[in-house]
């Protein structure tokens, strides 16, 4: 394994030679605390109940503190557990002590957890952070999360989530970097570096876990856990790409997806796990199932019973079973019967032990008291990084008549029940935050706008208070309406068939518009929304997403103009829900959509997206000119002039796209190939250059073979995927 010394590799082999079959299978078994007594549900379900809103975080903490829990101590003593999901450092040390000092071989446990967008310092959800187009930021936020979680004994993150997701109805779009394979690959690489590369101390790095491998983001109709069918060229050129990039960057673990791909569940898919991931991509680490996924193969209908499911998963290349106990109960008999070769078990145990060795768990199995105390109070630099990430992730979608920025001296009527909530700024799949660290939009705005008054009026659920609407209109020089989705409306198991503003929020907006005061709509949401009506009638729209613990400060700084918005969309926004999936890099058709009837279009919706991938406004303006392309021996060199034509300093994301005009397979109308973040003072012009290597202008065919073909290519550069300058080149002699 990359990163292990020869001495460490030898130590793994020596340990493996001493292990019994039961102990090897024990390494392949991940357990969670079992809740015993008055609240008899699995730990995974309890987590789901908290994340989907059935119970509050406070109720979850009360249950965990008051219920009797079985941490499988006896199984740990027998070497029957390789991993646990626990985040209390005292309990981590207690269980680790049993594993190290009371089991026969003293193999340490690895503690894993969903740390999707921060541990205690929760930063923006991935779909938002990806819109910063800031590679350095991606890396720094991951490094911060690694340090915080390792202080709690969590050395394994079930992150990053790098699913390409093009259907906004799917709730889990919130967890990933959006619709584009290239941006997703850049995001994935940066997260791996941030989580894994600081080896100055074992306190500073964790094992990343890529998820969900693979194709989960293409679930049919955007319905979670649903089937996935796709052409193999789409698999290779889009959905596999971020995973391949992260494996190349050194990702240590991978989590298989729930879905089937072309009829075979990923959990038991030998083509995906063994042939593609481990053999073709050369992945050296281990693969873990998603929660309960091996058992669900029986429900899928691909396995006759749990024994059959376990056998199929192990042979396919699934190294660790998350939470079902199927490996622990069945694999010994399967090996003794000859159904599962011993080599399969040896390989899985070797991979798991190697990751533990790489993490330093054999030498440093415990969390020190000094490390535990490091984040008793959240460091200011961590808050500052969370705030920076939040500010850079805000996207200005519309700013009619330059209503923004708002003069802090003005009277601001802040409207919407979401504005006062600390819990609703956090976003889906955040588990380790503390309320004391959270800055609501209300509290953040109060610090910046001294003449602010708050009027709840209404929200995603419940009724509208007409009295408060009238009072808000009477008071404010400007109305800031914070509307959108509850956290529970996006994330896992939160698909929506209608992605317009939920509840009576559009009606509330109409009432606010009728006051005659300028209305600024600030969105809090975990997915792209269908905003055709809002775009038509609301003068200002700010995409605020779920930005984490510093959301209030970030939104206030953007609205006041202290921070010039620079975020861009990592996913396209539809006009109406029925357009889903809508994404910029779709394949061309023989009849591209146009005003003509017999073309690829809807009768009752505009063409294309409302706001395209890469789109985002600023308080200044940028112009593009003098786009030139020169051919070199092995590359095309592209240069463009970008000028800040406004009166404020800003940062623009310059985007570089390519189209293969004629190929042996139909190719996308446009593909992102690179981007640059450019700081420009008011009136300043800079030359921005890109290098497109000829070897990177090809594609994979349906057999997984990389093809580089002669022909015409169009190169584009611009501030979003729709508004670009274009030059045509010809690739020859390939």
C-alpha positions in Angstrom: 0.0 0.0 0.0 1.2 3.5 -0.9 2.4 5.3 2.3 3.4 2.1 4.2 7.1 1.4 4.8 8.5 -2.0 4.1 8.7 -2.5 7.9 5.0 -1.7 8.2 4.1 -4.0 5.3 6.1 -6.8 6.9 4.3 -6.2 10.3 1.0 -6.5 8.6 2.0 -9.8 7.0 3.4 -11.1 10.3 0.2 -10.3 12.1 -2.0 -11.8 9.3 0.0 -15.1 9.7 -0.9 -15.3 13.3 -4.6 -14.6 12.9 -7.3 -17.3 13.0 -10.1 -17.3 10.5 -12.5 -15.9 13.1 -10.1 -13.0 13.8 -9.7 -12.2 10.1 -13.5 -12.1 9.7 -13.7 -10.0 12.8 -11.7 -7.3 11.1 -14.3 -7.3 8.3 -17.1 -6.6 10.8 -18.1 -3.1 11.7 -20.5 -2.6 14.6 -22.5 0.3 16.0 -23.6 0.7 19.6 -26.9 -1.2 20.1 -29.5 0.7 22.1 -30.9 -1.5 24.8 -34.0 -1.0 26.8 -36.7 1.7 26.2 -35.6 2.8 22.8 -35.0 -0.4 20.9 -33.9 0.7 17.4 -30.5 0.2 15.7 -28.0 3.1 16.1 -28.1 3.7 12.3 -31.9 4.2 12.5 -31.5 6.6 15.4 -29.0 8.6 13.4 -31.4 8.7 10.5 -34.3 9.8 12.8 -32.1 12.7 13.9 -31.0 13.7 10.3 -34.5 13.5 8.8 -36.1 15.5 11.6 -38.2 12.8 13.4 -36.3 13.6 16.5 -34.2 16.6 17.4 -30.5 16.7 18.1 -31.3 17.3 21.7 -33.6 14.3 21.8 -30.9 12.2 20.2 -28.4 13.3 22.8 -30.8 12.6 25.6 -31.4 9.1 24.3 -27.7 8.4 23.9 -27.0 9.6 27.5 -29.9 7.9 29.2 -30.2 4.6 27.3 -28.2 1.5 28.1 -25.9 0.8 25.2 -24.2 -2.4 24.2 -20.8 -1.5 22.7 -20.0 -5.2 21.8 -17.2 -5.4 24.4 -17.2 -9.2 24.5 -17.0 -9.4 20.7 -14.1 -6.9 20.8 -12.2 -9.1 23.4 -12.6 -12.1 21.0 -11.2 -10.2 18.1 -14.6 -10.2 16.4 -14.9 -6.4 15.7 -12.7 -4.4 13.4 -14.5 -1.1 13.5 -17.1 0.9 15.5 -19.1 4.1 15.0 -18.5 6.1 18.2 -17.5 9.8 18.6 -17.0 10.1 22.4 -13.3 10.1 23.0 -13.6 8.7 26.5 -15.7 5.8 25.2 -13.2 5.4 22.2 -10.3 5.0 24.7 -12.3 2.6 26.8 -13.2 0.3 23.8 -9.7 0.7 22.3 -8.2 -0.4 25.6 -10.2 -3.6 25.4 -9.1 -4.2 21.8 -5.4 -3.5 22.4 -5.0 -5.0 25.9 -7.6 -7.7 26.2 -7.9 -9.3 22.8 -5.4 -12.0 21.8 -3.5 -10.1 19.2 -4.1 -6.5 20.4 -5.3 -5.2 17.0 -6.7 -1.6 17.4 -10.2 -0.6 16.3 -10.8 2.0 13.7 -13.6 4.4 14.6 -15.6 5.9 11.7 -18.3 8.5 11.3 -20.2 10.6 8.7 -18.1 13.8 8.7 -19.5 15.2 5.4 -19.0 18.9 5.8 -17.2 19.4 9.0 -17.0 17.9 12.5 -17.6 20.6 15.2 -16.8 23.4 12.8 -19.5 22.8 10.3 -18.7 24.5 7.0 -21.1 24.7 3.9 -22.7 21.6 2.5 -20.7 20.3 -0.5 -23.0 21.6 -3.3 -22.4 25.0 -1.8 -18.7 24.8 -1.1 -18.0 23.4 -4.6 -19.5 26.6 -5.9 -16.7 28.6 -4.4 -14.5 27.0 -7.1 -11.7 27.4 -4.5 -9.4 24.3 -4.5 -7.3 25.6 -1.6 -10.4 26.2 0.4 -11.7 22.6 -0.2 -8.4 21.3 1.1 -8.2 23.6 4.2 -11.8 22.8 5.4 -11.1 19.1 5.1 -7.9 19.4 7.1 -9.8 21.3 9.8 -12.4 18.5 10.0 -9.7 15.9 10.2 -8.0 17.5 13.2 -11.3 18.1 15.1 -12.5 14.5 14.6 -9.2 12.9 15.4 -9.4 14.7 18.8 -12.6 12.8 19.4 -11.0 9.5 18.4 -12.6 9.4 14.9 -9.9 8.5 12.5 -12.1 7.5 9.5 -14.4 9.9 7.7 -17.2 8.5 5.5 -16.4 11.4 3.2 -16.0 12.9 0.7 -19.2 12.2 -1.1 -18.3 12.7 -4.8 -21.4 11.4 -6.6 -22.1 13.3 -9.8 -25.7 14.4 -9.4 -27.8 16.0 -12.1 -31.4 15.6 -10.7 -32.3 18.2 -8.1 -35.2 16.1 -6.9 -32.6 13.7 -5.2 -32.1 15.0 -1.7 -28.5 13.9 -1.5 -27.4 16.4 -4.1 -26.7 18.5 -1.0 -23.8 16.2 0.0 -21.8 16.3 -3.2 -20.0 18.8 -5.4 -22.7 19.0 -8.1 -23.3 18.0 -11.7 -19.9 18.3 -13.3 -17.3 15.4 -13.5 -14.3 17.8 -13.7 -15.3 20.0 -10.8 -16.2 16.9 -8.9 -12.7 15.4 -9.6 -10.9 18.6 -8.5 -13.1 18.7 -5.3 -12.4 15.0 -4.6 -8.6 15.4 -5.0 -8.5 18.4 -2.7 -10.6 16.7 0.0 -8.3 13.7 -0.1 -5.2 15.9 0.4 -6.9 17.8 3.2 -8.1 14.7 5.1 -5.1 12.5 4.6 -1.8 14.4 3.9 -0.8 16.1 7.1 1.4 13.5 8.7 3.2 15.8 11.0 1.2 14.1 13.8 -1.3 11.2 13.9 -3.7 13.9 15.4 -3.8 15.6 12.1 -5.0 13.1 9.5 -7.8 10.6 8.9 -8.6 7.9 6.3 -11.0 9.3 3.7 -13.9 7.2 2.4 -15.2 7.9 -1.1 -18.9 7.5 -1.5 -21.1 6.3 -2.9 -19.4 4.1 -5.4 -20.8 4.4 -8.0 -23.7 5.9 -10.0 -25.9 6.7 -6.9 -26.4 10.3 -8.2 -28.2 8.9 -11.3 -30.9 7.1 -9.3 -34.1 7.0 -11.5 -36.4 10.0 -11.2 -34.2 11.4 -8.4 -35.8 9.0 -5.9 -33.4 7.8 -3.2 -32.1 4.2 -3.2 -33.7 3.8 -6.7 -32.3 1.8 -9.6 -29.6 3.1 -11.9 -29.3 2.3 -15.6 -26.8 4.0 -17.8 -24.7 3.5 -20.9 -21.1 2.5 -20.1 -19.6 5.5 -21.8 -21.6 7.7 -19.4 -20.3 5.6 -16.5 -16.7 6.0 -17.6 -16.8 9.6 -18.7 -19.0 11.1 -16.0 -19.9 9.1 -12.9 -16.6 7.2 -12.4 -14.3 10.2 -13.0 -14.3 11.8 -9.5 -13.7 8.4 -7.9 -10.9 7.6 -10.2 -9.3 11.0 -9.5 -9.6 10.5 -5.7 -8.1 7.0 -5.9 -5.2 8.4 -7.9 -4.8 11.1 -5.2 -4.5 8.3 -2.6 -7.9 7.8 -1.0 -7.6 5.0 1.6 -11.2 3.6 1.7 -14.3 3.5 -0.5 -18.0 3.0 0.4 -20.2 1.1 -2.1 -23.5 2.6 -3.1 -27.0 1.3 -2.2 -28.2 1.2 -5.8 -28.0 -1.4 -8.5 -26.1 -0.4 -11.6 -27.5 -2.0 -14.7 -29.2 -4.7 -12.7 -26.4 -5.6 -10.2 -26.4 -3.9 -6.8 -23.0 -2.1 -6.2 -22.7 -4.1 -2.9 -22.2 -7.4 -4.8 -20.9 -6.0 -8.1 -17.6 -7.7 -8.9 -17.2 -5.6 -12.0 -17.3 -2.4 -10.0 -15.5 -3.5 -6.8 -12.9 -5.9 -7.9 -12.3 -5.4 -11.6 -12.7 -1.7 -12.0 -11.8 -0.3 -8.6 -9.1 -2.7 -7.3 -7.6 -4.0 -10.5 -8.1 -1.2 -13.2 -7.7 1.8 -10.9 -5.3 0.1 -8.6 -7.1 1.0 -5.4 -5.0 -0.3 -2.4 -7.3 0.3 0.5 -10.5 -1.4 1.7 -14.1 -1.2 0.6 -17.0 -0.9 3.2 -20.7 -1.4 2.5 -23.2 1.3 3.2 -25.4 0.7 6.3 -27.4 -2.5 6.0 -26.6 -2.8 2.3 -25.5 -6.4 2.3 -28.7 -7.5 3.9 -30.7 -5.4 1.4 -29.3 -7.5 -1.4 -31.9 -10.1 -0.4 -34.6 -7.4 -0.8 -33.1 -6.4 -4.1 -33.7 -10.0 -5.2 -30.0 -10.6 -6.1 -29.4 -12.9 -3.2 -31.6 -15.7 -1.8 -30.8 -15.2 1.9 -28.2 -13.5 4.2 -25.6 -16.2 3.6 -25.9 -15.8 -0.1 -25.7 -12.0 0.2 -22.6 -12.3 2.3 -20.9 -14.7 0.0 -21.6 -12.6 -3.1 -20.4 -9.4 -1.4 -17.2 -10.9 -0.2 -16.3 -12.5 -3.5 -17.2 -9.2 -5.3 -14.6 -7.4 -3.2 -16.6 -6.0 -0.3 -14.0 -6.0 2.5 -16.1 -4.7 5.5 -19.7 -5.2 6.4 -21.3 -2.1 8.0 -23.7 -3.0 10.7 -25.5 -6.2 9.6 -23.3 -8.9 11.2 -23.7 -11.0 8.1 -20.0 -11.6 7.7 -19.5 -12.4 11.3 -22.4 -14.9 11.3 -21.8 -16.6 7.9 -18.3 -16.2 6.4 -16.6 -18.9 8.6 -19.0 -21.6 7.3 -18.7 -20.2 3.8 -14.9 -20.6 3.9 -15.1 -24.0 5.4 -17.6 -25.1 2.8 -15.3 -23.8 0.0 -17.9 -21.3 -1.1 -15.6 -18.3 -0.3 -11.9 -18.8 -1.0 -9.6 -18.2 2.0 -7.6 -15.8 -0.3 -10.7 -13.5 -0.3 -10.7 -13.3 3.5 -6.9 -12.8 3.6 -7.0 -10.0 1.1 -9.8 -8.1 3.0 -8.1 -8.5 6.3 -4.8 -7.4 4.8 -6.3 -4.2 3.3 -8.0 -3.3 6.6 -4.9 -3.9 8.7 -2.8 -1.9 6.3 -5.1 1.2 6.6 -5.0 0.9 10.4 -1.2 0.7 10.2 -1.1 3.7 7.9 -3.2 5.7 10.4 -0.7 5.0 13.2 -3.3 3.2 15.3 -0.9 0.4 16.3 1.5 2.9 17.8 -1.0 5.6 18.9 -4.3 3.8 19.6 -5.6 6.3 22.2 -6.7 9.9 22.3 -4.6 11.8 24.8 -6.2 14.1 27.3 -4.3 17.0 25.8 -5.8 16.3 22.4 -9.3 15.9 23.8 -9.0 19.3 25.4 -7.9 21.0 22.2 -11.4 21.8 21.1 -13.2 22.3 24.4 -13.7 25.8 23.1 -13.8 26.2 19.3 -10.6 28.0 18.2 -11.1 31.4 16.5 -9.2 30.3 13.5 -11.6 27.5 12.9 -14.6 29.8 13.1 -12.8 32.2 10.7 -12.2 29.4 8.2 -15.9 28.3 8.4 -16.9 31.9 7.9 -14.6 32.3 4.9 -16.0 29.1 3.3 -19.6 30.4 3.9 -18.9 33.8 2.4 -17.2 32.3 -0.7 -20.1 29.8 -1.2 -22.9 32.5 -1.4 -24.2 32.9 -5.0 -25.9 36.1 -6.2 -28.6 35.0 -8.7 -30.3 38.3 -9.4 -29.8 41.9 -8.3 -32.3 44.1 -10.1 -31.6 47.9 -9.9 -28.6 47.2 -7.7 -30.7 46.9 -4.6 -27.7 45.0 -3.1 -25.6 45.8 -1.2 -27.8 47.3 1.5 -26.6 50.4 3.4 -26.2 49.2 7.1 -27.9 52.4 8.2 -31.2 51.5 6.5 -34.1 50.0 8.3 -34.2 46.3 7.5 -37.2 44.1 8.0 -35.9 40.6 8.4 -38.7 38.1 7.5 -39.0 34.3 7.8 -38.9 31.8 10.6 -35.7 30.2 9.2 -33.8 33.4 10.0 -33.8 32.8 13.7 -32.9 29.1 13.7 -29.4 27.9 14.6 -30.3 24.3 13.7 -31.4 25.1 10.2 -28.1 26.7 9.1 -26.2 23.4 9.6 -27.4 21.3 6.7 -27.9 17.6 6.2 -25.5 15.0 7.7 -23.9 17.2 10.3 -23.7 15.3 13.6 -21.0 16.8 15.9 -21.8 20.5 16.1 -22.7 22.5 19.2 -25.5 25.0 19.2 -23.3 27.5 21.1 -21.1 27.8 18.0 -23.9 28.5 15.5 -24.7 32.0 14.3 -28.2 32.3 12.9 -29.0 34.8 10.1 -30.9 36.9 12.7 -27.9 37.1 15.0 -25.5 37.7 12.3 -27.6 40.5 10.7 -28.1 42.2 14.1 -24.4 42.8 14.4 -24.2 44.5 10.9 -27.6 46.2 10.6 -28.4 48.2 13.8 -31.8 49.2 12.6 -33.0 45.7 12.0 -36.3 44.3 13.2 -37.3 40.7 12.9 -40.8 39.5 11.8 -41.1 35.6 11.6 -44.2 35.9 9.3 -43.9 32.2 8.1 -41.7 29.5 6.8 -41.4 26.2 5.1 -44.2 24.8 7.3 -47.1 26.4 9.1 -49.3 29.4 8.4 -48.6 33.1 7.5 -49.0 35.9 10.0 -50.7 38.7 8.1 -50.1 41.1 11.0 -46.4 40.5 10.8 -46.3 40.9 7.0 -48.0 44.3 7.3 -45.7 45.3 10.2 -42.6 44.3 8.2 -43.8 46.4 5.2 -44.5 49.4 7.4 -41.1 49.2 9.1 -38.5 48.3 6.5 -36.7 50.5 3.9 -35.9 47.0 2.5 -37.3 43.6 3.3 -34.9 40.6 3.6 -37.0 37.4 3.3 -35.2 34.2 4.4 -37.0 31.3 2.9 -36.3 27.8 1.6 -36.1 24.3 2.9 -35.8 22.8 6.4 -32.6 20.7 6.8 -34.9 17.6 6.9 -36.1 18.4 3.4 -32.8 17.5 1.8 -30.1 14.9 2.4 -30.6 11.1 2.6 -34.2 9.8 2.2 -35.4 13.4 1.3 -36.2 13.3 -2.3 -38.9 15.7 -3.4 -41.2 15.4 -6.4 -41.9 19.2 -6.4 -38.8 21.3 -5.8 -40.5 24.7 -5.7 -40.5 26.6 -2.4 -42.3 24.3 0.0 -45.4 25.4 2.0 -46.9 28.8 1.6 -43.6 30.6 1.1 -44.4 31.8 -2.5 -47.7 33.2 -1.2 -45.7 35.0 1.6 -43.4 36.5 -1.1 -46.4 37.8 -3.0 -47.6 39.5 0.1 -44.2 41.0 0.8 -44.0 42.3 -2.8 -47.4 44.0 -2.4 -46.0 46.1 0.4 -44.2 48.1 -2.3 -40.8 47.8 -0.5 -37.8 46.2 -2.2 -37.6 42.5 -1.4 -34.4 40.6 -1.1 -34.9 36.8 -1.1 -32.2 34.9 0.7 -32.6 31.1 0.1 -31.7 28.4 2.6 -31.8 25.1 0.9 -30.0 21.9 0.2 -30.7 21.5 -3.5 -31.3 23.6 -6.6 -34.9 24.9 -6.5 -37.3 25.6 -9.4 -37.6 29.4 -9.2 -39.3 30.5 -12.4 -41.9 32.6 -10.5 -39.3 34.0 -8.1 -37.0 35.0 -11.0 -39.9 36.8 -12.7 -41.2 38.8 -9.8 -38.6 39.1 -7.0 -36.0 41.7 -7.7 -33.1 40.2 -5.7 -32.3 36.5 -5.1 -29.4 35.3 -3.1 -28.6 31.6 -2.9 -27.5 31.0 0.7 -27.7 27.2 0.8 -27.0 25.7 4.3 -23.7 27.4 5.1 -22.8 26.0 8.5 -22.0 27.5 11.8 -21.0 30.9 10.5 -23.9 31.4 8.1 -25.3 34.4 9.9 -22.1 36.4 9.7 -21.5 35.4 6.1 -24.9 36.4 4.9 -24.7 39.7 6.7 -21.3 40.5 5.2 -22.6 39.8 1.7 -25.8 41.7 2.0 -24.0 44.8 3.4 -21.3 44.7 0.7 -18.5 44.1 3.2 -18.0 40.9 1.1 -18.4 41.0 -2.7 -20.2 37.7 -3.7 -18.0 35.4 -5.8 -19.8 32.0 -5.6 -20.9 30.2 -8.8 -23.4 27.4 -9.2 -22.1 23.9 -9.1 -25.5 22.7 -10.3 -28.0 24.1 -12.8 -31.3 25.4 -11.5 -34.4 24.5 -13.5 -37.3 26.8 -14.3 -39.8 24.0 -13.3 -39.4 20.7 -11.6 -40.5 18.8 -14.7 -37.3 19.7 -16.4 -35.3 17.5 -14.0 -32.7 16.2 -14.7 -31.3 19.4 -16.2 -27.6 20.0 -16.6 -25.3 21.9 -18.9 -23.1 19.1 -20.2 -25.9 17.0 -21.8 -25.4 15.1 -25.0 -26.4 16.7 -28.3 -29.4 15.4 -30.2 -30.3 15.2 -33.9 -32.9 17.8 -33.1 -31.6 20.2 -30.5 -34.2 22.2 -28.7 -35.4 25.4 -30.4 -38.5 27.3 -31.0 -39.4 24.9 -33.7 -42.0 22.3 -32.6 -40.2 19.2 -33.8 -37.2 19.6 -31.5 -36.1 18.3 -28.1 -38.1 20.6 -25.8 -41.1 20.9 -23.6 -44.3 22.6 -24.7 -44.8 24.2 -21.3 -41.3 25.2 -20.2 -38.5 27.3 -21.5 -35.4 25.8 -23.1 -32.5 25.0 -20.9 -31.9 25.9 -17.3 -33.0 29.0 -15.4 -29.5 29.5 -13.9 -26.8 27.4 -15.6 -23.8 25.7 -14.1 -21.1 28.1 -13.3 -23.4 31.1 -13.0 -23.1 33.7 -10.3 -23.3 37.5 -10.2 -21.1 40.0 -8.4 -21.4 43.6 -7.2 -19.1 44.5 -10.0 -19.0 43.3 -13.7 -16.5 41.5 -15.8 -15.9 41.6 -19.5 -14.1 38.9 -21.6 -12.1 39.8 -24.8 -9.3 38.8 -27.1 -9.8 35.0 -26.8 -7.0 33.4 -28.7 -5.8 29.8 -29.1 -2.4 28.6 -30.2 -1.4 25.0 -31.1 1.7 23.6 -29.6 3.2 20.1 -30.1 1.3 18.4 -27.3 -1.3 21.0 -26.3 -3.5 24.0 -27.2 -2.7 27.2 -25.3 -5.7 29.4 -24.7 -5.5 33.1 -23.6 -8.2 35.5 -22.8 -8.4 39.0 -21.3 -10.7 39.5 -18.3 -11.5 43.0 -17.1 -13.3 44.3 -14.0 -15.4 47.0 -15.6 -17.2 47.9 -12.4 -16.4 50.1 -9.4 -15.7 47.4 -6.8 -12.8 44.9 -6.4 -13.9 41.3 -6.9 -12.9 37.7 -7.7 -14.1 36.1 -10.9 -14.1 32.4 -11.7 -12.9 32.1 -15.3 -14.2 28.9 -16.8 -12.7 26.9 -19.8 -14.8 24.5 -21.7 -14.4 22.1 -24.7 -16.7 20.5 -27.2 -15.8 17.5 -29.4 -17.7 18.5 -32.5 -17.6 15.1 -34.3 -16.8 11.8 -32.6 -17.4 8.1 -32.9 -19.8 8.6 -30.0 -22.1 11.5 -29.4 -20.3 13.9 -27.1 -21.6 16.5 -24.6 -22.4 20.0 -26.0 -19.8 21.4 -23.6 -17.4 20.0 -20.9 -15.5 21.9 -18.2 -11.8 21.3 -18.6 -10.3 23.9 -16.2 -11.0 27.1 -14.3 -9.1 29.9 -12.6 -10.0 32.2 -9.7 -8.8 35.7 -10.6 -8.7 38.7 -8.2 -9.4 41.9 -10.1 -9.4 45.4 -8.7 -11.9 47.9 -10.1 -10.9 48.7 -13.6 -8.1 46.1 -13.7 -7.6 43.8 -16.6 -5.6 40.5 -16.5 -4.6 37.9 -19.1 -5.7 34.4 -18.1 -4.3 31.4 -19.8 -5.2 27.7 -20.0 -3.3 24.7 -21.3 -5.4 21.9 -22.8 -3.2 18.9 -23.4 -4.1 16.9 -26.5 -4.0 13.7 -24.5 -6.9 15.0 -22.4 -9.2 15.7 -25.3 -10.4 12.1 -25.7 -13.2 10.0 -24.1 -13.9 6.5 -23.0 -16.1 4.3 -25.3 -18.7 1.7 -24.1 -15.9 -0.9 -23.7 -14.0 1.4 -21.3 -11.3 2.1 -24.0 -9.9 5.6 -24.1 -10.3 7.1 -27.6 -8.4 10.2 -28.9 -9.8 11.1 -32.3 -8.9 13.6 -35.0 -11.4 16.3 -35.8 -12.8 19.7 -34.9 -13.1 20.9 -31.4 -14.6 24.1 -30.0 -13.0 25.8 -27.0 -15.0 28.2 -24.9 -14.1 30.6 -22.1 -16.5 32.6 -20.0 -18.0 33.4 -16.6 -20.5 30.6 -16.7 -21.3 27.6 -18.9 -23.8 29.5 -21.1 -22.1 32.9 -21.8 -18.8 32.1 -23.5 -16.4 33.2 -26.2 -15.5 30.5 -28.6 -12.6 29.4 -30.9 -12.5 26.3 -33.1 -9.4 24.1 -33.4 -8.5 20.9 -35.2 -6.9 18.0 -33.6 -4.8 15.9 -36.0 -2.2 13.1 -36.1 -3.4 11.4 -32.9 
